[in-house]
Amino acid sequence: MRESSPNLTGLRPTRAIVDLDAIAGNVQALRAMLPKSTELMAVVKADAYGHGAPWIARVALEAGAKVLAVATVSEGQELRFQGIAAPIVLLGSIEPDEVVAACRASLEITVADEVLLEAVQLAARSETLSSRVAVHLKIDTGLRRNGALPELATSLAARIAVDPELRFAGIFTHFASADEPGDSFTADQLQRFAQAIDDIRDAGVACPPTHAANSAAIITGQGTHFELVRAGIALYGVPPSADVPLPEGMTPALRIESHITRIFRIEPGDTVGYNRTYRAERSTRGALIPIGYADGYRRSLSGRAWVGINGHRAPVLGRVSMDQIVVEVPPGAQADIGDAVAILDGNAAQCAPGITELAELMGTNGYEVLTGIRRRIPRVYIKDGEIFGVRPARGGQT
């Protein structure tokens, strides 16, 4: 997928830089935590947590992931359109009228009730498909979201297993609080899951590969003995929570940079931005940066966040606007129009917030920060220290 001589001319100065080598290294680090018999599923839903699903999927597979996972049919279709042939599991619940599209894209469908299973069985018989439809059974062991209750799982498993048009591809559950190591509920869920699997086997059903561990559970070693694990947030070099730090050597793959587009004087008594929430008490310089809440840089960062300019921390002045922010050029700092600005960067030398800091300022978590980075911010992909490719911005907000 490498582009020949990627051209950055005319590219918006606010851009997300994605380090593909970091993704590969994170996949390898996660695999090193697993038993040799356990394979890794790379979760690339939500546009690979904002990183760009086709790019991340390819790199993850090259680095050792065996399966991909998405949440929606359209996410899976995009990967197929990009020529990715690896197994793709639909982790999310879909409606019966989406089943045909999922089957045509050779997506592995998650079922948790008879209604969806019957829709899959109907599609498997009415469509001309090149192979049997792969089905995963999800068991609800306590998250109380999507999944068959353990006492209903055996009958569903039996129906899937005996259907000649279906391939029983997996059984899984999802943890509610694996990112809280002190919570014993994960152990309770594991016990319920193990019992449900035993019940299915006792009913004479041959169990397909099973999976339970998410990123937090992989790191803490819970549920990694099953045939598969699902790596999501850790794949991107972001810790699942403050209580589950990443092992040494895993690094964030994404940073956001921009440029200064204007520098101007701010005098005592001047106010900056909408509603005049910032009033200058001394003479200073303001720098205009083209990023705003339409890009995912939330309004809640107004007057609280900072950026990095030439090794200095530059605070945001006043309200974050839809398309731009004003920051103070720190006294003594060198700054000119066109200078690079670090918006989000895990490298402390850049003096910008890392993903965890930015999430705390927003009052959320790293997942929401990453998936909130809008498509109007172009992605620039780096591999072996060089520009490997570019995904241009999309005009809309999503």
C-alpha positions in Angstrom: 0.0 0.0 0.0 3.1 2.3 -0.1 2.6 5.4 -2.1 5.3 6.6 -4.4 6.8 9.9 -3.3 3.9 11.0 -1.1 3.2 14.7 -1.7 2.5 16.9 1.3 2.1 20.1 -0.7 -1.2 21.7 0.1 -1.9 19.3 2.9 -3.6 20.9 5.9 -0.9 21.9 8.5 -2.9 20.3 11.3 -2.2 16.6 10.8 -2.0 13.3 12.6 1.3 11.5 12.3 0.9 7.7 12.6 4.0 5.6 13.3 3.4 2.2 11.6 6.6 0.8 13.2 5.1 1.6 16.6 2.0 -0.4 15.7 4.2 -3.4 14.6 6.2 -3.2 17.7 3.1 -3.1 19.9 1.7 -6.2 18.2 4.9 -8.0 18.7 5.1 -6.9 22.4 1.6 -8.1 23.0 2.2 -11.4 21.3 5.3 -11.9 23.5 2.9 -11.8 26.6 0.8 -14.7 25.3 1.2 -18.5 25.4 2.5 -19.8 22.1 -0.8 -21.4 21.3 -2.8 -18.2 21.7 -3.3 -16.0 18.6 -3.9 -12.3 18.5 -7.0 -10.5 17.1 -6.3 -6.9 16.1 -9.3 -4.7 16.9 -9.5 -2.0 14.1 -13.0 -0.8 14.7 -13.8 3.0 14.7 -11.2 3.5 11.9 -8.6 1.7 14.0 -9.3 4.0 16.9 -8.8 7.0 14.7 -5.5 5.8 13.1 -6.8 4.6 9.8 -8.2 1.0 9.6 -6.7 -0.2 6.3 -3.2 1.0 7.1 -3.3 -0.4 10.7 -4.9 -3.7 9.6 -2.1 -4.4 7.1 0.7 -3.6 9.5 -0.9 -5.6 12.3 -1.3 -8.7 10.1 2.3 -8.3 8.9 3.5 -8.1 12.5 1.7 -11.3 13.6 -2.0 -10.7 14.1 -4.1 -13.5 12.6 -7.6 -12.0 12.8 -9.1 -8.5 12.5 -12.2 -7.2 14.4 -14.6 -4.4 13.6 -17.9 -3.2 15.0 -20.0 -2.5 12.0 -20.7 -4.0 8.6 -19.4 -0.9 6.8 -16.1 -1.1 8.6 -15.6 -4.6 7.4 -16.7 -3.7 3.9 -14.1 -1.0 3.8 -11.3 -3.4 4.6 -12.5 -5.8 2.0 -12.6 -3.0 -0.6 -9.0 -2.2 0.3 -8.1 -5.8 -0.6 -7.7 -7.2 2.9 -8.5 -10.9 2.8 -7.8 -11.9 6.4 -10.6 -13.1 8.7 -12.7 -10.2 9.9 -15.0 -10.6 13.0 -18.0 -8.4 13.5 -17.9 -7.9 17.2 -20.9 -5.6 17.3 -24.6 -6.6 17.2 -26.1 -6.1 13.8 -29.7 -6.0 12.6 -31.1 -8.9 10.5 -31.3 -6.7 7.4 -27.6 -6.2 7.6 -26.8 -9.9 7.5 -26.8 -10.3 3.7 -24.3 -7.5 3.3 -22.1 -9.0 6.0 -22.2 -12.4 4.3 -21.3 -11.0 0.9 -18.3 -9.3 2.5 -17.3 -12.7 4.1 -17.5 -11.1 7.6 -17.7 -13.4 10.6 -20.9 -12.6 12.3 -21.5 -12.4 16.1 -24.8 -13.8 17.2 -26.4 -13.8 20.7 -30.0 -14.6 20.1 -32.3 -16.7 17.9 -33.6 -13.8 15.8 -30.2 -12.9 14.4 -29.1 -16.6 14.1 -32.2 -17.3 12.0 -31.4 -14.3 9.8 -27.9 -15.7 9.3 -29.2 -19.1 8.5 -31.7 -17.7 5.9 -28.9 -15.6 4.2 -26.6 -18.6 4.1 -29.2 -20.5 2.1 -30.6 -17.7 -0.1 -27.3 -16.2 -1.1 -24.7 -17.6 -3.5 -21.6 -17.6 -1.3 -18.1 -19.0 -1.9 -17.9 -20.5 1.6 -20.0 -21.3 4.7 -21.0 -18.3 6.9 -18.7 -18.0 9.9 -20.5 -17.4 13.2 -19.2 -16.4 16.6 -21.4 -16.9 19.7 -21.2 -14.2 22.3 -22.0 -15.1 25.9 -22.9 -12.4 28.4 -21.1 -13.2 31.6 -21.8 -10.0 33.4 -21.3 -6.9 31.2 -25.1 -7.0 30.5 -24.9 -5.5 27.0 -24.8 -7.9 24.1 -24.6 -11.7 24.5 -26.6 -14.8 25.3 -27.0 -15.6 28.9 -25.0 -18.7 29.9 -28.1 -20.8 30.4 -29.2 -20.1 26.8 -25.8 -20.4 25.2 -25.8 -24.2 24.8 -29.0 -24.4 22.7 -27.6 -21.6 20.4 -24.3 -23.3 20.1 -26.0 -26.6 19.2 -28.0 -24.9 16.4 -24.9 -23.3 15.0 -22.8 -26.4 15.1 -25.3 -28.7 13.3 -26.1 -26.3 10.5 -24.1 -27.4 7.4 -24.3 -23.9 5.9 -22.6 -22.3 8.9 -19.0 -22.6 10.3 -18.9 -22.3 14.1 -15.9 -19.9 14.2 -15.7 -18.8 17.8 -17.3 -18.4 21.3 -16.4 -15.3 23.3 -17.3 -13.0 26.2 -16.3 -9.5 27.1 -15.0 -8.2 30.4 -16.7 -5.3 32.3 -13.8 -4.2 34.5 -10.5 -5.8 33.4 -8.9 -2.4 33.6 -9.5 -2.4 37.3 -7.1 -5.1 38.6 -8.4 -4.9 42.1 -12.0 -5.8 41.0 -12.6 -9.6 41.3 -15.5 -9.4 38.9 -13.2 -10.4 36.0 -12.4 -13.6 37.7 -16.1 -14.2 38.2 -16.7 -13.6 34.5 -14.0 -16.0 33.6 -15.5 -18.7 35.8 -19.0 -18.2 34.2 -17.4 -18.3 30.8 -15.5 -21.5 31.5 -18.7 -23.1 32.9 -20.7 -22.1 29.8 -18.0 -23.7 27.6 -18.1 -26.9 29.7 -21.9 -27.0 29.4 -21.6 -26.7 25.6 -19.1 -29.5 25.5 -21.1 -31.6 27.8 -24.0 -31.3 25.4 -21.9 -32.9 22.7 -21.0 -29.7 20.8 -17.5 -29.4 19.6 -16.3 -26.0 20.7 -14.6 -23.7 18.2 -11.8 -21.3 19.3 -12.7 -19.2 22.4 -11.7 -15.7 23.3 -12.2 -13.4 26.3 -9.2 -11.2 27.0 -9.1 -7.5 25.9 -6.1 -5.2 26.1 -6.3 -4.9 29.9 -6.7 -8.6 30.4 -3.8 -9.4 28.1 -1.5 -7.1 30.1 -2.7 -8.5 33.5 -2.7 -12.1 32.3 -6.5 -12.8 32.6 -8.1 -15.1 30.1 -5.0 -15.3 27.8 -5.0 -19.1 27.9 -7.9 -19.3 25.4 -7.2 -19.7 21.7 -7.5 -16.0 20.9 -7.2 -12.6 22.5 -8.5 -9.2 21.3 -6.1 -6.4 21.4 -7.6 -2.9 21.1 -6.3 0.2 22.8 -2.9 -1.4 23.7 -2.3 -2.0 20.0 -2.1 1.7 19.6 0.3 2.2 22.5 -2.2 3.6 24.9 -2.8 2.1 28.4 -6.3 0.7 29.1 -6.4 2.7 32.3 -4.2 4.4 34.9 -4.2 1.1 36.8 -3.0 -0.9 33.9 0.1 0.7 32.5 1.7 -0.6 29.3 4.8 -2.7 29.6 8.0 -1.0 28.8 8.8 -0.8 25.1 5.2 -0.2 23.9 4.8 3.3 22.4 2.0 5.5 21.2 1.6 5.4 17.5 -0.2 8.7 16.9 0.7 12.3 17.5 -0.9 15.5 16.3 1.0 18.5 15.0 0.1 21.8 13.5 1.7 25.1 12.5 1.5 28.7 13.7 -0.5 30.6 11.1 -0.4 34.0 12.8 1.4 35.8 15.7 0.1 39.0 17.2 0.4 41.2 20.3 -2.0 41.0 23.2 -2.0 44.0 25.5 -3.2 44.4 29.1 -7.0 44.4 29.2 -7.4 42.7 25.8 -9.7 39.7 25.8 -9.3 36.6 23.6 -11.9 34.5 22.0 -15.7 34.0 22.3 -17.4 35.4 25.4 -14.1 37.1 26.4 -13.3 34.5 29.0 -9.5 35.4 28.9 -8.4 38.9 29.8 -4.7 39.7 29.6 -3.0 41.1 32.7 0.3 41.8 30.9 1.7 42.3 27.4 2.3 39.0 25.6 2.1 37.4 22.2 -0.7 35.2 20.9 -0.2 32.5 18.3 -3.1 31.2 16.1 -3.3 27.5 15.6 -5.7 25.9 13.0 -7.3 23.2 15.2 -10.7 23.3 17.0 -13.5 21.3 18.3 -14.7 20.3 14.8 -11.4 18.4 14.7 -12.0 16.7 18.0 -10.0 19.2 20.1 -12.8 19.7 22.6 -14.2 23.0 23.9 -13.7 21.6 27.4 -10.0 22.2 26.8 -10.6 26.0 26.8 -8.2 27.7 29.2 -6.9 24.4 30.5 -4.8 22.7 27.8 -1.5 23.6 26.3 0.6 22.9 23.2 4.3 22.7 22.6 6.1 25.4 20.6 9.9 25.0 20.1 10.4 23.2 23.4 8.1 25.5 25.4 4.7 24.9 26.9 2.2 27.3 25.4 -1.2 27.6 27.2 -4.5 27.8 25.4 -6.0 31.3 25.9 -9.8 31.6 26.1 -12.3 29.4 24.4 -11.5 26.7 21.9 -13.3 27.7 18.6 -14.7 25.3 16.0 -11.6 25.6 13.8 -8.9 27.3 15.7 -7.3 28.1 19.1 -5.1 30.9 20.4 -2.2 30.1 22.6 0.3 32.3 24.5 3.8 32.3 23.1 5.8 31.9 26.4 8.1 34.8 27.3 11.5 34.2 25.8 10.3 31.5 23.4 11.3 31.8 19.8 8.2 31.5 17.6 7.5 32.4 14.0 4.7 31.9 11.5 5.0 28.4 10.1 6.7 26.9 13.1 5.6 23.5 14.1 3.3 23.1 17.1 2.9 19.8 19.1 -0.8 19.3 19.9 -0.7 15.7 21.2 2.6 14.0 21.7 3.8 11.3 24.0 7.4 12.6 23.8 7.9 14.8 26.8 10.6 16.9 25.0 7.8 18.2 22.7 6.1 19.8 25.8 2.6 18.8 24.6 0.1 16.7 26.5 0.3 13.0 26.0 -2.9 11.0 25.4 -3.5 10.3 29.1 -3.1 14.0 30.0 -5.3 15.2 27.3 -8.0 12.6 28.2 -7.9 13.8 31.9 -8.2 17.4 30.7 -11.3 16.4 28.6 -12.7 14.4 31.5 -12.7 11.2 29.5 -10.4 8.3 28.5 -7.8 7.7 25.8 -10.3 5.7 23.8 -12.6 8.6 23.3 -9.8 11.0 22.5 -8.4 8.8 19.7 -11.8 7.9 18.2 -12.8 11.6 18.4 -10.1 12.8 16.0 -12.1 13.8 13.0 -11.4 12.8 9.4 -10.8 16.4 8.4 -7.4 16.0 10.0 -5.2 14.2 7.4 -3.2 11.2 8.5 0.5 11.0 7.5 2.0 7.5 7.9 5.6 7.0 8.8 7.6 3.8 8.3 11.3 3.2 8.8 11.5 6.9 9.6 10.2 8.1 6.3 6.8 9.2 5.0 5.1 6.0 3.8 1.7 7.4 2.7 -0.9 10.0 3.3 -4.7 9.8 3.9 -6.0 13.2 2.8 -8.6 15.0 5.0 -12.3 14.5 4.4 -14.4 17.6 4.2 -17.0 16.4 6.7 -16.7 16.1 10.5 -16.6 12.3 10.8 
